Amino acid sequence: MRAGILAEREGDEAVTLAIASDATLTERQRATLLQIYAAFQSENQAQATPREDEKS
């Protein structure tokens, strides 16, 4: 596990900690899961925030 990997991520700390500390995953698998999790969070945040042209 890389030092500081959790500091780079946002979101539910329990989720990122569980992924980062799972000994059954390779480092590459952990990094990939954390990237996917971050992408889902970004996508959801973008959908939750109205765009300027959509505001009334």
TORLO-250835 format. One record per atom (N, C-alpha, C): residue number from 1; atom name; x negated, y, z. Coordinates in pm, 1 decimal. Layout:
BEGIN
+-----+------+----------+----------+----------+
:   n : atom :        u :        v :        w :
+-----+------+----------+----------+----------+
: NUM :   CA :        X :        Y :        Z :
...
+-----+------+----------+----------+----------+
***
This chain:
BEGIN
+-----+------+----------+----------+----------+
:   n : atom :        u :        v :        w :
+-----+------+----------+----------+----------+
:   1 :    N :    -84.5 :   -116.1 :      0.0 :
:   1 :   CA :      0.0 :      0.0 :      0.0 :
:   1 :    C :    -90.1 :    123.7 :      0.0 :
:   2 :    N :    -61.2 :    218.6 :    -86.2 :
:   2 :   CA :   -140.0 :    340.6 :    -94.0 :
:   2 :    C :   -103.1 :    433.7 :     19.5 :
:   3 :    N :   -202.5 :    496.9 :     74.0 :
:   3 :   CA :   -176.5 :    596.5 :    177.6 :
:   3 :    C :   -104.9 :    714.9 :    116.8 :
:   4 :    N :     -4.4 :    764.9 :    186.1 :
:   4 :   CA :     66.8 :    882.5 :    139.3 :
:   4 :    C :    173.9 :    856.5 :     36.6 :
:   5 :    N :    202.3 :    731.2 :      3.8 :
:   5 :   CA :    301.8 :    702.3 :    -99.8 :
:   5 :    C :    439.0 :    755.4 :    -59.3 :
:   6 :    N :    470.9 :    754.3 :     70.0 :
:   6 :   CA :    601.5 :    801.7 :    113.5 :
:   6 :    C :    611.4 :    953.8 :    107.8 :
:   7 :    N :    501.2 :   1020.8 :    124.2 :
:   7 :   CA :    502.5 :   1166.4 :    122.7 :
:   7 :    C :    542.5 :   1220.4 :    -13.6 :
:   8 :    N :    522.4 :   1143.7 :   -118.9 :
:   8 :   CA :    554.6 :   1186.9 :   -253.9 :
:   8 :    C :    703.2 :   1174.1 :   -284.5 :
:   9 :    N :    777.3 :   1105.1 :   -201.8 :
:   9 :   CA :    915.3 :   1071.1 :   -231.3 :
:   9 :    C :   1011.8 :   1146.2 :   -142.6 :
:  10 :    N :   1131.1 :   1166.9 :   -197.3 :
:  10 :   CA :   1239.6 :   1223.2 :   -118.6 :
:  10 :    C :   1347.5 :   1117.5 :   -109.2 :
:  11 :    N :   1449.8 :   1148.1 :    -31.0 :
:  11 :   CA :   1562.0 :   1055.8 :    -20.6 :
:  11 :    C :   1566.5 :    990.7 :    115.2 :
:  12 :    N :   1640.4 :    883.7 :    121.8 :
:  12 :   CA :   1659.4 :    811.4 :    246.1 :
:  12 :    C :   1527.7 :    746.8 :    287.1 :
:  13 :    N :   1473.9 :    792.9 :    399.1 :
:  13 :   CA :   1344.6 :    741.8 :    445.2 :
:  13 :    C :   1348.4 :    591.8 :    470.3 :
:  14 :    N :   1461.9 :    539.0 :    515.8 :
:  14 :   CA :   1472.8 :    395.4 :    540.4 :
:  14 :    C :   1454.8 :    316.7 :    410.9 :
:  15 :    N :   1507.4 :    370.2 :    301.1 :
:  15 :   CA :   1495.2 :    301.9 :    171.8 :
:  15 :    C :   1350.5 :    304.2 :    125.3 :
:  16 :    N :   1289.0 :    422.8 :    125.5 :
:  16 :   CA :   1151.6 :    431.6 :     78.1 :
:  16 :    C :   1056.3 :    352.9 :    166.7 :
:  17 :    N :   1079.6 :    353.9 :    297.1 :
:  17 :   CA :    996.0 :    278.2 :    388.6 :
:  17 :    C :   1010.6 :    127.7 :    364.7 :
:  18 :    N :   1133.7 :     83.0 :    344.9 :
:  18 :   CA :   1156.8 :    -59.6 :    320.2 :
:  18 :    C :   1087.0 :   -105.4 :    192.9 :
:  19 :    N :   1097.6 :    -26.6 :     88.3 :
:  19 :   CA :   1031.5 :    -62.3 :    -37.5 :
:  19 :    C :    880.2 :    -61.4 :    -19.4 :
:  20 :    N :    828.7 :     45.6 :     39.0 :
:  20 :   CA :    684.5 :     61.6 :     53.5 :
:  20 :    C :    621.3 :    -42.6 :    145.3 :
:  21 :    N :    697.6 :    -95.0 :    239.6 :
:  21 :   CA :    640.2 :   -189.8 :    335.1 :
:  21 :    C :    672.0 :   -335.6 :    304.3 :
:  22 :    N :    741.6 :   -362.1 :    195.8 :
:  22 :   CA :    777.3 :   -500.7 :    162.1 :
:  22 :    C :    654.5 :   -575.5 :    110.4 :
:  23 :    N :    605.8 :   -667.4 :    191.0 :
:  23 :   CA :    484.6 :   -742.8 :    157.8 :
:  23 :    C :    505.8 :   -842.6 :     43.8 :
:  24 :    N :    630.6 :   -869.4 :      8.6 :
:  24 :   CA :    656.6 :   -965.1 :   -100.1 :
:  24 :    C :    644.7 :   -900.4 :   -237.9 :
:  25 :    N :    631.3 :   -767.9 :   -242.1 :
:  25 :   CA :    619.8 :   -695.6 :   -368.1 :
:  25 :    C :    475.0 :   -658.7 :   -395.0 :
:  26 :    N :    440.4 :   -652.2 :   -522.4 :
:  26 :   CA :    308.1 :   -602.8 :   -558.6 :
:  26 :    C :    310.0 :   -450.3 :   -552.0 :
:  27 :    N :    192.8 :   -389.7 :   -552.4 :
:  27 :   CA :    184.3 :   -243.6 :   -551.2 :
:  27 :    C :    257.1 :   -185.5 :   -671.7 :
:  28 :    N :    241.1 :   -248.0 :   -786.5 :
:  28 :   CA :    308.0 :   -200.0 :   -908.1 :
:  28 :    C :    460.0 :   -208.8 :   -893.8 :
:  29 :    N :    510.2 :   -317.6 :   -837.4 :
:  29 :   CA :    654.1 :   -332.8 :   -817.1 :
:  29 :    C :    707.0 :   -228.0 :   -720.5 :
:  30 :    N :    633.1 :   -202.5 :   -612.3 :
:  30 :   CA :    675.1 :    -99.5 :   -516.3 :
:  30 :    C :    682.3 :     36.8 :   -584.3 :
:  31 :    N :    577.5 :     71.5 :   -657.1 :
:  31 :   CA :    573.7 :    201.3 :   -724.2 :
:  31 :    C :    687.9 :    213.9 :   -823.8 :
:  32 :    N :    715.6 :    108.0 :   -897.3 :
:  32 :   CA :    823.3 :    110.0 :   -996.2 :
:  32 :    C :    959.1 :    128.2 :   -928.7 :
:  33 :    N :    983.7 :     55.8 :   -821.9 :
:  33 :   CA :   1110.8 :     70.2 :   -749.5 :
:  33 :    C :   1127.4 :    211.1 :   -693.5 :
:  34 :    N :   1020.5 :    267.2 :   -639.8 :
:  34 :   CA :   1028.1 :    403.5 :   -587.6 :
:  34 :    C :   1052.6 :    504.5 :   -699.9 :
:  35 :    N :    995.8 :    481.9 :   -816.0 :
:  35 :   CA :   1020.0 :    570.0 :   -930.9 :
:  35 :    C :   1165.0 :    560.2 :   -977.0 :
:  36 :    N :   1218.2 :    440.4 :   -981.1 :
:  36 :   CA :   1357.6 :    420.7 :  -1020.8 :
:  36 :    C :   1450.6 :    488.3 :   -919.7 :
:  37 :    N :   1422.5 :    470.2 :   -792.3 :
:  37 :   CA :   1502.5 :    532.3 :   -686.2 :
:  37 :    C :   1501.3 :    684.6 :   -701.1 :
:  38 :    N :   1383.9 :    741.2 :   -723.9 :
:  38 :   CA :   1371.5 :    885.9 :   -741.8 :
:  38 :    C :   1446.3 :    932.7 :   -865.9 :
:  39 :    N :   1443.3 :    853.3 :   -972.3 :
:  39 :   CA :   1514.8 :    889.7 :  -1095.1 :
:  39 :    C :   1665.4 :    890.6 :  -1071.6 :
:  40 :    N :   1716.7 :    792.5 :   -998.9 :
:  40 :   CA :   1859.6 :    789.9 :   -967.0 :
:  40 :    C :   1897.1 :    911.3 :   -882.9 :
:  41 :    N :   1812.6 :    947.2 :   -785.8 :
:  41 :   CA :   1840.5 :   1063.4 :   -702.4 :
:  41 :    C :   1843.6 :   1190.7 :   -786.3 :
:  42 :    N :   1748.1 :   1206.8 :   -875.0 :
:  42 :   CA :   1742.9 :   1325.8 :   -961.2 :
:  42 :    C :   1865.8 :   1333.1 :  -1050.1 :
:  43 :    N :   1903.8 :   1220.3 :  -1106.2 :
:  43 :   CA :   2021.6 :   1215.2 :  -1192.9 :
:  43 :    C :   2147.3 :   1253.2 :  -1115.4 :
:  44 :    N :   2161.3 :   1199.3 :   -995.9 :
:  44 :   CA :   2278.8 :   1229.9 :   -914.3 :
:  44 :    C :   2280.2 :   1375.4 :   -871.6 :
:  45 :    N :   2164.0 :   1429.8 :   -839.1 :
:  45 :   CA :   2155.0 :   1571.1 :   -800.2 :
:  45 :    C :   2192.4 :   1660.3 :   -918.1 :
:  46 :    N :   2146.9 :   1625.8 :  -1036.6 :
:  46 :   CA :   2178.1 :   1705.2 :  -1155.6 :
:  46 :    C :   2327.9 :   1703.2 :  -1184.3 :
:  47 :    N :   2392.1 :   1590.2 :  -1162.5 :
:  47 :   CA :   2536.3 :   1579.7 :  -1185.4 :
:  47 :    C :   2614.6 :   1654.6 :  -1078.3 :
:  48 :    N :   2559.4 :   1664.8 :   -959.3 :
:  48 :   CA :   2628.7 :   1730.9 :   -847.4 :
:  48 :    C :   2614.2 :   1882.2 :   -853.6 :
:  49 :    N :   2514.4 :   1929.4 :   -924.1 :
:  49 :   CA :   2489.1 :   2073.8 :   -934.8 :
:  49 :    C :   2546.9 :   2125.7 :  -1066.2 :
:  50 :    N :   2647.8 :   2213.7 :  -1059.4 :
:  50 :   CA :   2707.2 :   2265.4 :  -1183.4 :
:  50 :    C :   2605.7 :   2349.3 :  -1260.7 :
:  51 :    N :   2605.4 :   2333.3 :  -1390.1 :
:  51 :   CA :   2518.9 :   2413.5 :  -1476.6 :
:  51 :    C :   2574.0 :   2554.7 :  -1484.4 :
:  52 :    N :   2489.1 :   2650.8 :  -1516.0 :
:  52 :   CA :   2529.4 :   2791.4 :  -1526.4 :
:  52 :    C :   2643.7 :   2810.1 :  -1625.5 :
:  53 :    N :   2641.1 :   2740.5 :  -1738.8 :
:  53 :   CA :   2744.9 :   2757.6 :  -1840.1 :
:  53 :    C :   2876.7 :   2689.5 :  -1803.5 :
:  54 :    N :   2875.3 :   2607.5 :  -1697.1 :
:  54 :   CA :   2997.4 :   2540.6 :  -1653.2 :
:  54 :    C :   3065.1 :   2612.7 :  -1537.8 :
:  55 :    N :   2995.4 :   2711.5 :  -1477.0 :
:  55 :   CA :   3052.7 :   2783.5 :  -1364.0 :
:  55 :    C :   3159.4 :   2879.1 :  -1412.8 :
:  56 :    N :   3265.2 :   2891.8 :  -1333.3 :
:  56 :   CA :   3375.5 :   2982.7 :  -1369.3 :
:  56 :    C :   3378.7 :   3101.8 :  -1278.0 :
+-----+------+----------+----------+----------+
***
